Amino acid sequence: MIQLKSTREIELMAEGGRILAATVQLLRREVRAGVSTQQLDQIAEEFIRSHAGATPAFKGLYGFPGTLCTSINQEIVHGIPSKKRVLREGDIISIDVGVGFEGYFTDSATTVPVGRVDDVTSRLLEITERSLAAGIAAAVPGNHLGDIGAAVQHVVEDAGFSVVRDLVGHGIGVEFHEEPQVPNYGKPKRGLKLVPGLTLAIEPMVNIGGPATRTMPDKWTIVTVDGSRSAHFEHTVAITDSGNRVLTAA
């Protein structure tokens, strides 16, 4: 069931979104060679909990053990933080994090280069972030879910990369995962019509190679089948009478 949010509820989500945006900015500054994903996880949990009423949304969600999903290079999403996973120069790391605040959830992700990366990887990050911006721009009243997906897909495929199709964005708010699903591909004017009160996690996941995925033996980490690198950017967006509002913007 789709849960439309009131103005008051969106304001509460925006408060949590500000905490989440600050968390993401902090983590981007902490990414460097020699840092473990467990260290990043600890930094994030301590920072989120330092804000009254805020909790890490991922910790314990469906049994997930961390505050962050930390996915390196060919890992698309859901990488588990570990002291054994130490970042190296030239890696990229996708950091996905959620915040619970006063009974409402927000979700955001970014992909960060570790030092200098090759030109193709740099282009991957640029295009994935650009595709998120295009998806957000299409998330306005009167458009449809297909307009969001089509906007993302157009940017990605025009650049020669591929959109992950096995994983999608989602509604968010009272529950961390709500209806509707928000694919990163589609056709304009298809699917659910966007109306004020919808709150969506829009999250392109983009591969240098093919779109195929597989799940690792840990039953969490999802990787590219062909071993190509993958990037992930995400914001929580509210559809409003005047257009949209990015609730997790820095």
Secondary structure, DSSP 8 states (H G I E B T S, - for coil): -B----HHHHHHHHHHHHHHHHHHHHHHHH--TT-BHHHHHHHHHHHHHTSTTEEESSTTGGG---SEEEEETTEEE-----TT-B--TT-EEEEEEEEEETTEEEEEEEEEE-S---HHHHHHHHHHHHHHHHHHHT-STT-BHHHHHHHHHHHHHHTT-EE--S--EEE-SSSSSEEEEE-S---TT-SSB--TT-EEEE--EEESS-S-EEE-TTSS-EEETT---EEE-BEEEEEETTEEEETT--
